[in-house]
Amino acid sequence: MELEELYGAFRKDLLAYCTAMTKSRSAAEDLVQETYLRSFTHWEDLEDLSGGQCRAWLYKTARNLFIDQARRQSHETPMEEEYFPLAAFEEDLSQAAVAQLIARLPAGEKTLFTMRYFEGYNSKELGDLFALPAATVRSRLASAKRRLREWLED
């Protein structure tokens, strides 16, 4: 299969898949573009694969790129931004105090907590992003909330 054939055969379906993941047509188009750029750099691996195997490689690569982007964004978001809905906390805390409390959480819990309560992801979406069952995400969120409550009481 040639690169042009690979693009023509799977671009439309890959775009639909990426749109479902990103919930944004423009973000999906960027993701598809990045996926095909990656295929170009790995062409020697792909040219011997069947059409179905190439399709699977494209989908897996798009998913991995999406997860990498989500992780990067969660690490790049400064905790002191104005996105903190202070009403989510029972006490009136300053943004700096909230950021300090959240920064104390273990890395995995901090990422899930921030993405759930400040970026609006639900537990199913987070599970899909991090390849975890939704129940595990909810358990980790409950653990994070329990820790924060304990720290608030101290």
DSSP file (Angstrom, degrees, kcal/mol; ACC not computed):
  #  RESIDUE AA STRUCTURE BP1 BP2  ACC     N-H-->O    O-->H-N    N-H-->O    O-->H-N    TCO  KAPPA ALPHA  PHI   PSI    X-CA   Y-CA   Z-CA
    1    1 A M              0   0    0      0, 0.0     2,-0.1     0, 0.0    48,-0.1   0.000 360.0 360.0 360.0 131.6    0.0    0.0    0.0
    2    2 A E     >  -     0   0    0      1,-0.1     4,-2.4     4,-0.0     5,-0.2  -0.433 360.0-110.2 -84.2 162.5    1.3    3.4   -1.0
    3    3 A L  H  > S+     0   0    0      1,-0.2     4,-2.3     2,-0.2     5,-0.2   0.882 119.5  52.2 -60.9 -40.2    1.2    6.5    1.3
    4    4 A E  H  > S+     0   0    0      1,-0.2     4,-2.7     2,-0.2    -1,-0.2   0.896 110.4  48.6 -64.0 -39.5   -1.4    8.1   -1.0
    5    5 A E  H  > S+     0   0    0      2,-0.2     4,-2.7     1,-0.2     5,-0.2   0.902 109.5  52.7 -65.8 -40.8   -3.6    5.0   -0.8
    6    6 A L  H  X S+     0   0    0     -4,-2.4     4,-1.6     2,-0.2     5,-0.2   0.915 112.2  45.6 -60.0 -44.3   -3.2    4.9    3.0
    7    7 A Y  H  X S+     0   0    0     -4,-2.3     4,-2.1     1,-0.2     5,-0.2   0.947 116.0  44.7 -65.2 -49.3   -4.4    8.5    3.2
    8    8 A G  H  < S+     0   0    0     -4,-2.7     4,-0.3     1,-0.2    -2,-0.2   0.854 113.9  49.8 -65.2 -35.7   -7.3    8.0    0.8
    9    9 A A  H  < S+     0   0    0     -4,-2.7    -1,-0.2    -5,-0.2     4,-0.2   0.843 126.9  17.3 -74.2 -34.1   -8.5    4.8    2.3
   10   10 A F  H  X S+     0   0    0     -4,-1.6     4,-2.7    -5,-0.2     5,-0.3   0.533  93.6  93.6-121.9  -7.6   -8.6    5.8    6.0
   11   11 A R  H  X S+     0   0    0     -4,-2.1     4,-2.5    -5,-0.2     5,-0.2   0.911  89.1  48.0 -58.4 -47.0   -8.5    9.6    6.3
   12   12 A K  H  > S+     0   0    0     -4,-0.3     4,-1.8    -5,-0.2    -1,-0.2   0.934 117.0  41.1 -62.7 -48.0  -12.3   10.1    6.5
   13   13 A D  H  > S+     0   0    0      2,-0.2     4,-2.3     1,-0.2    -1,-0.2   0.877 114.7  52.3 -68.5 -37.4  -12.9    7.3    9.1
   14   14 A L  H  X S+     0   0    0     -4,-2.7     4,-2.6     2,-0.2    -2,-0.2   0.883 107.9  52.3 -65.8 -37.5   -9.8    8.4   11.1
   15   15 A L  H  X S+     0   0    0     -4,-2.5     4,-2.4    -5,-0.3    -2,-0.2   0.905 109.3  49.1 -63.9 -41.3  -11.1   12.0   11.1
   16   16 A A  H  X S+     0   0    0     -4,-1.8     4,-2.0     2,-0.2    -2,-0.2   0.913 112.0  49.2 -63.7 -42.1  -14.4   10.8   12.5
   17   17 A Y  H  X S+     0   0    0     -4,-2.3     4,-1.7     1,-0.2    -2,-0.2   0.925 113.3  45.9 -61.6 -46.6  -12.6    8.7   15.2
   18   18 A C  H  X S+     0   0    0     -4,-2.6     4,-2.9     1,-0.2     5,-0.3   0.851 109.6  55.0 -68.3 -34.6  -10.4   11.7   16.2
   19   19 A T  H  X S+     0   0    0     -4,-2.4     4,-2.3     1,-0.2     5,-0.3   0.899 107.2  50.6 -64.7 -39.9  -13.5   14.0   16.2
   20   20 A A  H  < S+     0   0    0     -4,-2.0    -1,-0.2     2,-0.2    -2,-0.2   0.879 114.6  44.6 -64.2 -37.1  -15.2   11.7   18.7
   21   21 A M  H  < S+     0   0    0     -4,-1.7    -2,-0.2     1,-0.2    -1,-0.2   0.936 123.5  32.4 -71.3 -47.0  -12.1   11.7   20.9
   22   22 A T  H  < S-     0   0    0     -4,-2.9    -2,-0.2     2,-0.2    -3,-0.2   0.694  89.4-140.9 -87.8 -19.9  -11.3   15.4   20.8
   23   23 A K  S  < S+     0   0    0     -4,-2.3     2,-0.3    -5,-0.3    -3,-0.1   0.742  75.6  92.7  62.3  23.9  -14.9   16.7   20.6
   24   24 A S     >  -     0   0    0     -5,-0.3     4,-2.3    -6,-0.3    -2,-0.2  -0.957  66.7-150.9-150.0 125.5  -13.5   19.3   18.2
   25   25 A R  H  > S+     0   0    0     -2,-0.3     4,-2.4     2,-0.2     5,-0.2   0.917 100.7  47.3 -63.4 -44.0  -13.3   19.2   14.4
   26   26 A S  H  > S+     0   0    0      2,-0.2     4,-2.0     1,-0.2    -1,-0.2   0.901 113.0  48.1 -68.5 -39.0  -10.2   21.4   14.2
   27   27 A A  H  > S+     0   0    0      2,-0.2     4,-2.2     1,-0.2    -1,-0.2   0.887 111.7  51.6 -65.6 -37.3   -8.4   19.5   16.9
   28   28 A A  H  X S+     0   0    0     -4,-2.3     4,-2.7     2,-0.2    -2,-0.2   0.905 107.5  51.6 -65.2 -41.4   -9.3   16.3   15.2
   29   29 A E  H  X S+     0   0    0     -4,-2.4     4,-2.4     1,-0.2    -1,-0.2   0.906 110.4  49.1 -62.3 -40.7   -7.9   17.6   11.9
   30   30 A D  H  X S+     0   0    0     -4,-2.0     4,-2.5     2,-0.2    -1,-0.2   0.905 111.5  49.8 -62.4 -41.2   -4.7   18.5   13.6
   31   31 A L  H  X S+     0   0    0     -4,-2.2     4,-2.3     2,-0.2    -2,-0.2   0.898 110.5  48.9 -66.1 -41.4   -4.5   15.0   15.2
   32   32 A V  H  X S+     0   0    0     -4,-2.7     4,-2.6     2,-0.2     5,-0.2   0.920 111.4  50.6 -63.1 -43.7   -5.1   13.3   11.9
   33   33 A Q  H  X S+     0   0    0     -4,-2.4     4,-2.3     1,-0.2    -2,-0.2   0.930 111.3  47.4 -59.9 -46.0   -2.4   15.4   10.3
   34   34 A E  H  X S+     0   0    0     -4,-2.5     4,-2.2     2,-0.2    -1,-0.2   0.876 110.6  53.2 -63.3 -37.7    0.0   14.5   13.1
   35   35 A T  H  X S+     0   0    0     -4,-2.3     4,-2.0     2,-0.2    -2,-0.2   0.925 110.8  45.6 -63.8 -45.2   -0.9   10.8   12.7
   36   36 A Y  H  X S+     0   0    0     -4,-2.6     4,-1.9     2,-0.2    -2,-0.2   0.849 110.4  53.8 -69.9 -32.4   -0.2   10.9    9.0
   37   37 A L  H  X S+     0   0    0     -4,-2.3     4,-1.6    -5,-0.2    -1,-0.2   0.914 109.1  49.6 -63.1 -41.0    3.1   12.8    9.5
   38   38 A R  H  X S+     0   0    0     -4,-2.2     4,-1.0     1,-0.2    -2,-0.2   0.882 108.0  53.5 -63.9 -38.0    4.0   10.0   12.0
   39   39 A S  H  < S+     0   0    0     -4,-2.0     3,-0.3     1,-0.2     7,-0.2   0.870 104.9  55.4 -65.5 -34.8    3.1    7.4    9.4
   40   40 A F  H >< S+     0   0    0     -4,-1.9     3,-1.0     1,-0.2    -1,-0.2   0.900 108.1  47.3 -63.3 -40.2    5.4    9.1    6.9
   41   41 A T  H 3< S+     0   0    0     -4,-1.6    -1,-0.2     1,-0.2    -2,-0.2   0.672 118.2  42.3 -76.3 -15.8    8.3    8.8    9.3
   42   42 A H  T >X S+     0   0    0     -4,-1.0     4,-1.5    -3,-0.3     3,-1.4   0.053  76.3 123.2-113.1  23.5    7.5    5.1   10.0
   43   43 A W  H <>  +     0   0    0     -3,-1.0     4,-2.5     1,-0.3    -1,-0.1   0.838  66.3  61.2 -58.1 -36.7    6.8    4.2    6.4
   44   44 A E  H 34 S+     0   0    0      1,-0.2     4,-0.3     2,-0.2    -1,-0.3   0.813 108.4  45.4 -62.0 -28.7    9.4    1.4    6.3
   45   45 A D  H <4 S+     0   0    0     -3,-1.4     3,-0.3    -6,-0.1    -1,-0.2   0.829 117.0  44.6 -78.6 -33.8    7.4   -0.3    9.0
   46   46 A L  H >< S+     0   0    0     -4,-1.5     3,-1.9    -7,-0.2    -2,-0.2   0.780  93.5  74.2 -84.1 -29.0    4.0    0.2    7.4
   47   47 A E  T 3< S+     0   0    0     -4,-2.5    -1,-0.2     1,-0.3    -3,-0.1   0.725  98.2  48.6 -66.1 -19.6    4.7   -0.6    3.8
   48   48 A D  T 3  S+     0   0    0     -3,-0.3    -1,-0.3    -4,-0.3     2,-0.2   0.480  94.6  96.9 -93.8  -3.0    4.8   -4.4    4.5
   49   49 A L  S <  S-     0   0    0     -3,-1.9    -3,-0.0   -48,-0.1     2,-0.0  -0.496  77.4-111.8 -86.4 155.2    1.6   -4.4    6.5
   50   50 A S     >  -     0   0    0     -2,-0.2     4,-2.4     1,-0.1     5,-0.2  -0.259  37.0 -99.8 -72.9 170.3   -1.9   -5.3    5.2
   51   51 A G  H  > S+     0   0    0      1,-0.2     4,-2.4     2,-0.2     5,-0.1   0.902 124.7  50.0 -59.2 -42.7   -4.6   -2.6    4.9
   52   52 A G  H  > S+     0   0    0      1,-0.2     4,-2.4     2,-0.2    -1,-0.2   0.883 110.7  49.2 -64.6 -39.0   -6.2   -3.7    8.1
   53   53 A Q  H  > S+     0   0    0      2,-0.2     4,-2.2     1,-0.2    -1,-0.2   0.887 110.7  50.2 -68.1 -38.2   -2.9   -3.6    9.9
   54   54 A C  H  X S+     0   0    0     -4,-2.4     4,-2.5     2,-0.2    -2,-0.2   0.917 110.3  50.8 -64.1 -42.3   -2.1   -0.1    8.6
   55   55 A R  H  X S+     0   0    0     -4,-2.4     4,-2.5     1,-0.2     5,-0.2   0.937 110.4  48.6 -59.8 -47.4   -5.6    1.0    9.7
   56   56 A A  H  X S+     0   0    0     -4,-2.4     4,-2.4     1,-0.2     5,-0.2   0.892 110.8  51.4 -60.8 -39.9   -5.0   -0.4   13.2
   57   57 A W  H  X S+     0   0    0     -4,-2.2     4,-2.5     2,-0.2    -1,-0.2   0.917 110.1  49.3 -63.6 -43.5   -1.6    1.3   13.3
   58   58 A L  H  X S+     0   0    0     -4,-2.5     4,-2.7     2,-0.2    -2,-0.2   0.929 113.0  46.2 -62.0 -46.2   -3.2    4.7   12.4
   59   59 A Y  H  X S+     0   0    0     -4,-2.5     4,-2.4     2,-0.2    -2,-0.2   0.913 114.2  47.2 -65.0 -43.0   -5.9    4.4   15.0
   60   60 A K  H  X S+     0   0    0     -4,-2.4     4,-2.5    -5,-0.2    -1,-0.2   0.906 113.0  49.3 -65.7 -40.5   -3.5    3.4   17.7
   61   61 A T  H  X S+     0   0    0     -4,-2.5     4,-2.6    -5,-0.2    -2,-0.2   0.920 111.0  49.4 -65.1 -43.5   -1.1    6.1   16.8
   62   62 A A  H  X S+     0   0    0     -4,-2.7     4,-2.3     2,-0.2    -2,-0.2   0.922 112.3  48.6 -61.2 -43.7   -3.9    8.7   16.8
   63   63 A R  H  X S+     0   0    0     -4,-2.4     4,-2.5     1,-0.2    -2,-0.2   0.926 112.4  48.0 -62.6 -44.9   -5.1    7.5   20.2
   64   64 A N  H  X S+     0   0    0     -4,-2.5     4,-2.5     1,-0.2    -2,-0.2   0.893 111.1  50.4 -64.2 -39.9   -1.6    7.6   21.6
   65   65 A L  H  X S+     0   0    0     -4,-2.6     4,-2.3     2,-0.2    -1,-0.2   0.901 110.7  50.4 -64.1 -40.1   -1.0   11.1   20.3
   66   66 A F  H  X S+     0   0    0     -4,-2.3     4,-2.4     2,-0.2    -2,-0.2   0.924 111.3  47.4 -63.2 -45.2   -4.2   12.3   21.8
   67   67 A I  H  X S+     0   0    0     -4,-2.5     4,-2.5     2,-0.2    -2,-0.2   0.912 111.1  51.7 -63.2 -42.6   -3.3   10.8   25.2
   68   68 A D  H  X S+     0   0    0     -4,-2.5     4,-2.6     1,-0.2    -1,-0.2   0.908 110.2  49.4 -60.3 -42.0    0.1   12.4   25.0
   69   69 A Q  H  X S+     0   0    0     -4,-2.3     4,-2.8     2,-0.2    -2,-0.2   0.924 110.8  49.4 -62.5 -44.7   -1.5   15.8   24.2
   70   70 A A  H  X S+     0   0    0     -4,-2.4     4,-2.1     1,-0.2    -2,-0.2   0.904 112.5  47.5 -63.1 -41.5   -3.9   15.5   27.2
   71   71 A R  H  X S+     0   0    0     -4,-2.5     4,-1.7     2,-0.2    -1,-0.2   0.926 112.3  49.4 -65.5 -44.0   -1.0   14.6   29.5
   72   72 A R  H  X S+     0   0    0     -4,-2.6     4,-1.9     1,-0.2    -2,-0.2   0.931 111.7  48.7 -60.5 -45.4    1.1   17.4   28.3
   73   73 A Q  H  X S+     0   0    0     -4,-2.8     4,-1.4     1,-0.2    -1,-0.2   0.874 108.6  53.1 -64.2 -37.0   -1.7   19.9   28.7
   74   74 A S  H  < S+     0   0    0     -4,-2.1    -1,-0.2     1,-0.2    -2,-0.2   0.830 113.3  44.0 -69.3 -28.8   -2.5   18.7   32.2
   75   75 A H  H  < S+     0   0    0     -4,-1.7    -1,-0.2    -3,-0.2    -2,-0.2   0.761 112.8  51.8 -83.1 -25.6    1.1   19.2   33.2
   76   76 A E  H  < S+     0   0    0     -4,-1.9    -2,-0.2    -5,-0.2    -1,-0.2   0.687  83.8  99.7 -84.2 -18.4    1.4   22.6   31.5
   77   77 A T  S  < S-     0   0    0     -4,-1.4     2,-0.1    -5,-0.2    -4,-0.0  -0.566  74.8-132.4 -73.8 113.9   -1.7   24.1   33.1
   78   78 A P    >   -     0   0    0      0, 0.0     3,-1.2     0, 0.0    -2,-0.1  -0.406   6.7-135.0 -66.9 142.1   -0.5   26.3   36.0
   79   79 A M  T 3  S+     0   0    0      1,-0.3     5,-0.1    -2,-0.1    20,-0.1   0.679  98.7  64.7 -71.6 -17.2   -2.4   25.7   39.2
   80   80 A E  T 3  S+     0   0    0     19,-0.1    -1,-0.3    18,-0.1    16,-0.1   0.364  74.6 124.3 -89.8   7.4   -2.8   29.5   39.9
   81   81 A E  S X  S-     0   0    0     -3,-1.2     3,-0.8     1,-0.1    -4,-0.0  -0.125  76.4-109.4 -64.0 166.1   -5.0   30.1   36.8
   82   82 A E  T 3  S+     0   0    0      1,-0.2    -1,-0.1     3,-0.0    -3,-0.1   0.283  97.6  94.8 -81.1  12.5   -8.3   31.7   37.2
   83   83 A Y  T 3   +     0   0    0      2,-0.1    -1,-0.2    -4,-0.0    -2,-0.1   0.454  52.0 115.1 -82.2   0.1  -10.1   28.5   36.3
   84   84 A F    <   -     0   0    0     -3,-0.8     2,-1.4    -5,-0.1     3,-0.1  -0.596  57.4-152.5 -76.3 110.0  -10.5   27.5   40.0
   85   85 A P    >   -     0   0    0      0, 0.0     3,-2.4     0, 0.0     4,-0.2  -0.673  10.2-169.0 -80.5  94.9  -14.2   27.4   40.8
   86   86 A L  G >  S+     0   0    0     -2,-1.4     3,-1.8     1,-0.3     7,-0.2   0.707  76.8  75.4 -61.7 -20.4  -13.8   28.1   44.5
   87   87 A A  G 3  S+     0   0    0      1,-0.3    -1,-0.3    -3,-0.1    -3,-0.0   0.724  80.3  72.9 -63.9 -18.8  -17.5   27.3   45.1
   88   88 A A  G <  S+     0   0    0     -3,-2.4     2,-0.4    29,-0.1    -1,-0.3   0.690  90.7  69.2 -68.6 -16.4  -16.5   23.6   44.8
   89   89 A F  S <  S-     0   0    0     -3,-1.8     4,-0.1    -4,-0.2     9,-0.0  -0.829  81.1-137.3-105.2 143.4  -14.8   23.9   48.2
   90   90 A E  S    S+     0   0    0     -2,-0.4     2,-0.2     2,-0.1    -1,-0.1   0.805  87.3  56.8 -70.6 -28.8  -16.9   24.3   51.3
   91   91 A E  S    S-     0   0    0     -5,-0.0     2,-1.2    -3,-0.0    -2,-0.1  -0.668  95.0-106.6-101.8 159.0  -14.6   26.9   52.8
   92   92 A D        +     0   0    0     -2,-0.2     2,-0.3    -5,-0.0    -2,-0.1  -0.721  52.9 170.6 -84.3  98.9  -13.6   30.2   51.3
   93   93 A L        -     0   0    0     -2,-1.2     2,-0.1    -7,-0.2    -4,-0.1  -0.811  34.0-113.7-110.8 149.6  -10.0   29.5   50.2
   94   94 A S     >  -     0   0    0     -2,-0.3     4,-2.2     1,-0.1     5,-0.2  -0.403  30.3-112.2 -74.4 159.2   -7.7   31.7   48.1
   95   95 A Q  H  > S+     0   0    0      1,-0.2     4,-2.7     2,-0.2     5,-0.2   0.879 118.7  54.7 -59.8 -38.0   -6.6   30.3   44.8
   96   96 A A  H  > S+     0   0    0      2,-0.2     4,-2.3     1,-0.2    -1,-0.2   0.907 107.7  48.9 -63.2 -41.5   -3.1   30.0   46.1
   97   97 A A  H  > S+     0   0    0      2,-0.2     4,-2.2     1,-0.2    -2,-0.2   0.901 112.0  48.9 -65.8 -40.3   -4.2   27.9   49.0
   98   98 A V  H  X S+     0   0    0     -4,-2.2     4,-2.6     2,-0.2     5,-0.2   0.934 111.0  50.3 -63.0 -46.1   -6.3   25.6   46.7
   99   99 A A  H  X S+     0   0    0     -4,-2.7     4,-2.3     1,-0.2    -2,-0.2   0.889 109.8  50.8 -60.6 -40.0   -3.3   25.3   44.3
  100  100 A Q  H  X S+     0   0    0     -4,-2.3     4,-0.9     2,-0.2    -1,-0.2   0.909 111.1  48.3 -65.3 -41.5   -1.0   24.3   47.2
  101  101 A L  H >< S+     0   0    0     -4,-2.2     3,-0.8     1,-0.2     4,-0.4   0.941 113.7  45.6 -63.9 -46.6   -3.5   21.7   48.4
  102  102 A I  H >< S+     0   0    0     -4,-2.6     3,-1.5     1,-0.2    -1,-0.2   0.870 106.0  60.6 -66.0 -35.8   -3.9   20.1   45.0
  103  103 A A  H 3< S+     0   0    0     -4,-2.3    -1,-0.2     1,-0.3    -2,-0.2   0.754  97.0  61.9 -63.2 -23.2   -0.1   20.2   44.4
  104  104 A R  T << S+     0   0    0     -4,-0.9    -1,-0.3    -3,-0.8    -2,-0.2   0.666  83.5 100.8 -76.8 -16.6    0.3   17.9   47.4
  105  105 A L  S <  S-     0   0    0     -3,-1.5    39,-0.0    -4,-0.4     6,-0.0  -0.315  89.7 -92.4 -66.4 150.5   -1.8   15.1   45.8
  106  106 A P     >  -     0   0    0      0, 0.0     4,-3.0     0, 0.0     5,-0.2  -0.314  45.1-105.3 -57.7 150.7    0.1   12.2   44.2
  107  107 A A  H  > S+     0   0    0      1,-0.2     4,-2.4     2,-0.2     5,-0.2   0.861 117.7  47.4 -51.8 -47.3    0.7   12.9   40.5
  108  108 A G  H  > S+     0   0    0      1,-0.2     4,-2.2     2,-0.2    -1,-0.2   0.920 115.6  44.3 -63.7 -44.4   -2.0   10.5   39.2
  109  109 A E  H  > S+     0   0    0      2,-0.2     4,-3.0     1,-0.2     5,-0.2   0.890 112.1  53.7 -66.6 -39.2   -4.7   11.8   41.5
  110  110 A K  H  X S+     0   0    0     -4,-3.0     4,-2.6     2,-0.2     5,-0.2   0.927 110.3  46.6 -62.0 -45.1   -3.7   15.4   40.9
  111  111 A T  H  X S+     0   0    0     -4,-2.4     4,-2.6    -5,-0.2     5,-0.2   0.945 116.0  44.3 -63.0 -49.0   -4.1   15.0   37.1
  112  112 A L  H  X S+     0   0    0     -4,-2.2     4,-2.4    -5,-0.2     5,-0.2   0.920 114.8  49.4 -61.9 -44.2   -7.4   13.2   37.4
  113  113 A F  H  X S+     0   0    0     -4,-3.0     4,-2.8     2,-0.2     5,-0.4   0.931 113.4  45.6 -62.0 -47.1   -8.7   15.7   40.0
  114  114 A T  H  X>S+     0   0    0     -4,-2.6     4,-1.9    -5,-0.2     5,-1.0   0.924 115.3  46.1 -62.9 -45.9   -7.7   18.7   37.9
  115  115 A M  H  <5S+     0   0    0     -4,-2.6     6,-2.3    -5,-0.2     4,-0.3   0.861 118.1  43.8 -68.2 -33.7   -9.1   17.3   34.7
  116  116 A R  H  <5S+     0   0    0     -4,-2.4     4,-0.5    -5,-0.2    -2,-0.2   0.959 125.5  26.3 -74.7 -52.2  -12.4   16.3   36.4
  117  117 A Y  H  <5S+     0   0    0     -4,-2.8    -3,-0.2    -5,-0.2    -2,-0.2   0.665 133.2  29.2 -93.8 -17.0  -13.2   19.3   38.5
  118  118 A F  T  <5S+     0   0    0     -4,-1.9    -3,-0.2    -5,-0.4    -1,-0.1   0.646 127.5  36.2-115.1 -21.2  -11.5   22.1   36.7
  119  119 A E  S   <S-     0   0    0     -5,-1.0    -3,-0.2    -4,-0.3    -4,-0.1   0.491 102.6-121.1-111.6  -6.7  -11.5   21.0   33.1
  120  120 A G        +     0   0    0     -4,-0.5    -4,-0.2    -6,-0.3    -3,-0.1   0.555  55.1 149.5  86.0   8.9  -14.9   19.3   33.0
  121  121 A Y        -     0   0    0     -6,-2.3    -1,-0.2    -9,-0.1     2,-0.2  -0.449  37.9-136.8 -70.6 149.0  -14.0   15.7   32.0
  122  122 A N     >  -     0   0    0     -2,-0.1     4,-2.5     1,-0.1     5,-0.2  -0.555  28.2 -99.5 -98.9 173.9  -16.2   13.0   33.4
  123  123 A S  H  > S+     0   0    0      1,-0.2     4,-2.2     2,-0.2    14,-0.1   0.833 121.8  52.4 -66.3 -32.1  -15.0    9.7   34.8
  124  124 A K  H  > S+     0   0    0      2,-0.2     4,-2.4     1,-0.2    -1,-0.2   0.936 110.7  47.2 -66.9 -45.2  -15.7    7.8   31.5
  125  125 A E  H  > S+     0   0    0      1,-0.2     4,-2.4     2,-0.2    -2,-0.2   0.916 113.4  48.6 -61.6 -42.9  -13.8   10.3   29.4
  126  126 A L  H  X S+     0   0    0     -4,-2.5     4,-2.4     2,-0.2    -1,-0.2   0.898 109.8  52.6 -64.3 -39.6  -10.9   10.2   31.9
  127  127 A G  H  X>S+     0   0    0     -4,-2.2     5,-2.3    -5,-0.2     4,-0.6   0.914 110.3  47.7 -60.7 -42.5  -10.9    6.4   31.8
  128  128 A D  H ><5S+     0   0    0     -4,-2.4     3,-0.5     3,-0.2    -2,-0.2   0.901 112.2  50.0 -64.4 -41.1  -10.8    6.4   28.0
  129  129 A L  H 3<5S+     0   0    0     -4,-2.4    -2,-0.2     1,-0.2    -1,-0.2   0.888 122.5  30.5 -64.5 -39.9   -7.9    8.9   28.1
  130  130 A F  H 3<5S-     0   0    0     -4,-2.4    -1,-0.2    -5,-0.1    -2,-0.2   0.221 108.0-114.6-109.0  14.2   -5.8    7.0   30.6
  131  131 A A  T <<5S+     0   0    0     -4,-0.6    -3,-0.2    -3,-0.5    -4,-0.1   0.911  72.5 131.6  53.7  48.5   -6.9    3.5   29.7
  132  132 A L      < -     0   0    0     -5,-2.3    -1,-0.2    -6,-0.2    -2,-0.1  -0.933  65.1-102.6-125.1 149.5   -8.5    3.0   33.1
  133  133 A P    >>  -     0   0    0      0, 0.0     4,-1.8     0, 0.0     3,-0.6  -0.457  33.1-120.3 -65.5 147.0  -11.9    1.6   34.0
  134  134 A A  H 3> S+     0   0    0      1,-0.3     4,-2.5     2,-0.2     5,-0.2   0.845 114.3  58.9 -58.1 -33.8  -14.3    4.5   35.0
  135  135 A A  H 3> S+     0   0    0      1,-0.2     4,-2.2     2,-0.2    -1,-0.3   0.874 104.1  50.3 -64.1 -36.7  -14.7    2.8   38.4
  136  136 A T  H <> S+     0   0    0     -3,-0.6     4,-2.5     2,-0.2    -1,-0.2   0.898 109.4  51.1 -66.9 -40.6  -11.0    3.2   39.0
  137  137 A V  H  X S+     0   0    0     -4,-1.8     4,-2.4     2,-0.2    -2,-0.2   0.941 110.9  48.1 -60.5 -47.4  -11.1    6.8   38.0
  138  138 A R  H  X S+     0   0    0     -4,-2.5     4,-2.4     1,-0.2    -2,-0.2   0.887 111.0  51.6 -61.8 -38.8  -14.0    7.4   40.5
  139  139 A S  H  X S+     0   0    0     -4,-2.2     4,-2.1     2,-0.2    -1,-0.2   0.914 111.0  47.0 -63.8 -43.3  -12.1    5.6   43.2
  140  140 A R  H  X S+     0   0    0     -4,-2.5     4,-2.3     2,-0.2    -2,-0.2   0.870 111.7  51.0 -67.9 -36.1   -9.0    7.7   42.7
  141  141 A L  H  X S+     0   0    0     -4,-2.4     4,-2.6     2,-0.2    -2,-0.2   0.905 109.5  50.5 -66.2 -40.5  -11.1   10.9   42.6
  142  142 A A  H  X S+     0   0    0     -4,-2.4     4,-2.4     1,-0.2    -2,-0.2   0.899 110.0  50.6 -63.3 -39.7  -12.7    9.8   45.9
  143  143 A S  H  X S+     0   0    0     -4,-2.1     4,-2.4     2,-0.2    -2,-0.2   0.910 110.4  49.4 -63.4 -42.7   -9.2    9.2   47.4
  144  144 A A  H  X S+     0   0    0     -4,-2.3     4,-2.5     2,-0.2    -2,-0.2   0.922 111.9  47.9 -63.0 -44.4   -8.1   12.7   46.2
  145  145 A K  H  X S+     0   0    0     -4,-2.6     4,-2.5     1,-0.2    -2,-0.2   0.895 110.5  52.4 -64.3 -38.7  -11.2   14.3   47.8
  146  146 A R  H  X S+     0   0    0     -4,-2.4     4,-2.3     2,-0.2    -2,-0.2   0.930 110.6  47.5 -62.1 -45.3  -10.6   12.4   51.0
  147  147 A R  H  X S+     0   0    0     -4,-2.4     4,-2.6     1,-0.2     5,-0.2   0.931 111.8  50.1 -60.8 -45.5   -7.0   13.6   51.2
  148  148 A L  H  X S+     0   0    0     -4,-2.5     4,-2.3     1,-0.2    -2,-0.2   0.904 109.8  50.6 -62.0 -41.2   -8.0   17.2   50.5
  149  149 A R  H  X S+     0   0    0     -4,-2.5     4,-1.9     2,-0.2    -1,-0.2   0.924 110.7  49.6 -60.6 -44.0  -10.7   17.1   53.2
  150  150 A E  H  X S+     0   0    0     -4,-2.3     4,-1.2     1,-0.2    -2,-0.2   0.920 112.0  47.6 -61.8 -43.3   -8.2   15.8   55.7
  151  151 A W  H  < S+     0   0    0     -4,-2.6    -1,-0.2     1,-0.2    -2,-0.2   0.863 109.7  53.4 -67.5 -35.0   -5.7   18.5   54.8
  152  152 A L  H  < S+     0   0    0     -4,-2.3    -1,-0.2     1,-0.2    -2,-0.2   0.866 106.6  52.6 -66.7 -35.2   -8.4   21.1   55.1
  153  153 A E  H  <        0   0    0     -4,-1.9    -1,-0.2     1,-0.2    -2,-0.2   0.765 360.0 360.0 -72.4 -24.9   -9.3   19.9   58.6
  154  154 A D     <        0   0    0     -4,-1.2    -1,-0.2    -3,-0.2    -2,-0.2   0.487 360.0 360.0 -71.7 360.0   -5.6   20.2   59.7
